[in-house]
Amino acid sequence: MTQEPRTVHIVDDVPELETGSQLTMVLVLDGFLDAGSAAATAVRHLVDLADGRVVATFDVDQFHDYRARRPPMSFVRDHYAAYDAPRLVVRLLRDSGDTPYLLLHGPEPDHRWEVFARAVIEVVERFGVTRVVSMGSVPMAVPHTRPVAITHHANNRELLTGESPWRGELRIPSSAQALLEIRLGEHGHDAMGFVAHVPHYLAQLDYPKASLALLEQVELAGRLTVDLTDLRTVAEEREAEVARYLAANEEVADVVAALEQQYDAFERAEESGTSLLATNQPLPTGEEIGEQFEQFLAGLDGPTDGPTDGPTDGPTDDSDPED
């Protein structure tokens, strides 16, 4: 009988993880739940701080749909020169206080989610992971001038570190990352996560302010210390770019102002315990938002007839960092 190929290859000797202490694994799967590339940017920041080493590798061929998400490759003059193969790995990193932690990152599997979940559970049990912390982001009708809101979630209510902004049940598209939280809980492993609310008009840009908010939550939940200095600087620069653009484009600024009024009305309602439905507020319609922010995004591609001084997008390559 033909033996089924292994889905994950785990390094046998990792003495740094044999101390029996608390061990966090940070989880980010690219391809879904990443408005503003918030989670991908957060991952790049963690890897740049401490490249570490790979301690587990998943067999991407079993999970990846190459025709749906074709990896990039190089063609130089008359030959193919390089192929950027997708990688789904677990890295051993250390935080600013020299505390070890794991980072599972790479493209979200297109196939065999249950098989993938079992493989992740194998990694968790092999290394004695005590808590899995995930990151994600979604586009929301919120202004960039207010604090980044975060949805907290966990498979154990005792892990929650904040109140949910949602009431009742929401039917949403599933993801491998969300399924992992369920399956980990079924096997007795704690898993939690954070989803940043990214202004929908900035969802197609790199939005490091959301990345910063996510990593601040990961620090608390994972008992880690992460140097956020460089990321905070990049976030401030992006905020300044957006502010300059809005100052030169009054119609877009008006829509943002309406979103601010809506946001503030909801905040006041929450604090007073009254209805969440804001009254007497001049809110933009969906059509108005769409029209104005089509102009906003178009301004990123180059100069228009008037002054724009619009924000320029960051790096567009959100592939996995290499060793």
N, C-alpha and C positions, 0 to 999 in steps of 0.2 A: 504494500500500500504506500502511495506517495505521501511523504510527510509535508504538511503545510509549512511554507516558509515563515520564519520568525518575522514579526512585525516591528520589534524593537530589539536593538542590540545594546546591552548595558555593560559598561566597563566594570570588570570584576574587582579591581583594587582601587578603592577611593578612601584612603585612610583618614582624610579630613572629615569624613561623614560617619565615622565609627565611634564618635564620642558619646552618643546617646542623648545629646542635648536637643532642644527645640530646633526644628528645621522647616523653613518656609520654602515653598516653590511658587514662584510668580509665573502666571500663565497668560500668554497672549497669542491668539491664532489670527493671522492676517486673512482678509477677504470679506469680513462681515463685522458689524458693530465697530466701525472705526472712522466715524465722521471726523474730518479735520486731521486725519492720520494721527490722532491723539495717542492711541495705544502704540502704534508703530514707532512714533517719535520717542515715546517713553522707553521702549525696548532699546532703540539705538543709543539712548543716553546711558542706560544701564551697562550695555556692552562696551561703550566707549570708555566708561569709568574704570572697568576692570574686565578685560576680554576673557579672562578665565580659560577653562578648557571644557571640551565636550565630554560628557560622561554617559550620554545615551543618545542613540541615533535611531530614528524611525525609518522604516523602509517606505520612502515616499511613493515609490512606484505602485504600491498597493492602495494608495489613497488619492493620488493626484489625477485630475482630469486634464491632460496636457493640451487637448484641443480647445477646451474652454478657457484655460489660463496658460497660454503658451509662454514658456520661459524665454527670456531674451538671449540672443547670441550675436556674435560679431562676424561680419564679413569684411575682410580686408583685401581690397583690390581684386584678387582672383581666387580667394580661398576662405573657408570658414575657419576662424581663428580661436574662438572661445565660446563656451556654452555655460551660462549661469544656471546650473541645476538647482531646482528647489530643494531646500533643506528644512527638515523638521527635527529639531535637536533639543536636548537638555544640556544647559551649560552650568558649570559650577562657578559661581562668582563670590566675591567678598564685598561687604559694604564698607562704609568709611570707618567703622569700628572694628574691622577685620572679622566680622561675623559671616560665616559661610551661608549661602542660600543658593537655590536652584532657579534657573530661568528656562521654562519650556516655551519655545517660540518657533514660528514658521507658518507656512500656508495652512489654512483650515482644510482638513481632509474633505474631498468631494465625495468619497465613497467610504463604506464600511465604518460608519461612526461607532457602532457597538464594538467592533474589533479594536478600533483605536482606543476607545474608553478602557477596554480590558488591558491594553498595553500600557496606558498611562497609570492605571492602578498598579500594574506590576512595578513600574518605576517608583511610585509612591511607597510601596511596601518594601521594595529592595533597599531604598535609601532611608527609610524611616521618616518620611515627610510627615510633619505634624499639622501642617496647614497649607492649603492651596489658595492663592489669592490671584484673581483674574482682573484684567482691565479691559474696558471697551468704551465706546462713545457713540452717541446717536445725534442726528440733527434735530433741533427743537426750535420753536418760535420764541426765542429768548434773545435779549440784547447782549452784545459783547461787553457793554459798559457795566454789567453787574457781575457779582461773583459767579463762578462756574458751579451750577447745581450738580449734585451727584446722587444717583440712585444706588442705594446699598442693597445687596442681596446675599443670601447665605443658605446653606442646607441645614444649618443649626441656628435657631433664633438667638442663642446666647452669643453668637459671633457678631451680630449686627451692631454697628457703631453709630448708626444714624437712623432717623425716622424716614420712612418711605413717603415720597410725594404722591404716591398713587393710592387710589381707593378702589376696592373691589378687584375683579379679575380682568386681566387684559389678555386677549388672544393675539399672539405675536409669532412671527416666523422663528423657527427653531434654529439653533446653531450647534456645532460640535462642542463649542466651549460651554454653552448652557447645559447640554446633555451631560457633559463631564461632571458638572456640579451635582446633578441628580444622581448619577451612577456612583460617584465618590461617597455621597451620603448613604446610599444603599449598602455600601461596603464598610461603613463606619468611619469614614475619613472626612474630617472637617474641610469644607471649601466655602469660600466667600468671594465677593467681587464688587467692583465699582464701575458704574457706567456714567461717563461725563455727558452733560447736555451741552452740545456745541451749537452756537447760533447757525441756523440753517443757511444763512447767506455767506457763511465762512466755511461750510462743510467741505467744499472742494479744495480748500487751501490747507497747508500745514497750519495747525492752530496750537502752538506750544503752550498757551495758557491752560488748555484742557489737559495736556500732558503733565504739566506741573501739578495741577489739582489731583490727578490720578496718583502720581507718585507720592504726594503728601499723604494720601489715604493708605497707600501700600506701606509706607513707613510705619504708620500707626498699627495697621492690622498685622503686618509681618514682623513687627518688632525689629525693624531695620533702620539704619541711618544712611541716607543717600545725599551726596553732595549735589544740590540743585542749583548751584550758583550760575553755571553756564546756561542751563535751561531757562532760568529766570531772566537772564539777560536777553536771550533770544525771544522770549515771550513779550518782554517789554518793547523790544524793537518792532515786533509784529503789531502790537497794539498802537504804537506810534504811527506805523504805516497806514493802518486802517483809519486812525483819527485824521491824518492828513487828507486821505481820500475823501472822507465824509465832509470835511471842511470845504472841499472844492466841488462837491456834488450835493446841492441842497435837497433835491428830490429824494435821494437815497437817505440822507440824514433825517428827513421827515419820517420815513418809515421806521428808522431805528428809534426815533423819539416816541413814536406810537407804541413800539414794542416795550420801551422803557415804562411808559404809563401803564401798560397792561401788566407788566411784571410787578411794578410797585403796588398796583391795586390788589393783585393776588397775595402779595406779601402782607399787606395790611389786613386782608380778610383772614389769612391764616393766623396772624397774631391776635386778632380780636375774636376769633372763633365764629365769625359770621360766614355768610355764603361765599363760596369761592368765585361766584360769577360777578365780575366787575361790572359796575353800572356807570353810565354817563361818561364812558371813556371812548375817545375817538380812535378806535382800533382799525388797522389796515385790513382790507379784504385780502383773500388769497390771491386774487388776480393782481391787486396792486403790489403785493410783495413779490410775486413772480416777475412782473414787468420791471420793477425797479432793480431787482437783484440780478436779472439777466444783464442789465446795463452795468451793474457793479462788477460782475465777473468778466464781462466783455472788456472793461477797463483794464483788466490785468494783462490782456494780450498785447497792448501797445497803446500809443497815444491816440486820442480822439481829437475832434475839432476844438474842444475846449480843454482847459487845464484839468488834469485828473490827478497826477501825482499819486496814482493808486499803488496799493501794495503789490509787491512782486512775490510770486510763489517761491517756496523753498524747494529743496531737492525733490524731484518727482520719483526717484528710485526708492521704493519702499520695500525692496527685497531684503531678505535676511542678511544681517551682518555676517561676514565671513570670519573664519578663525584668523 
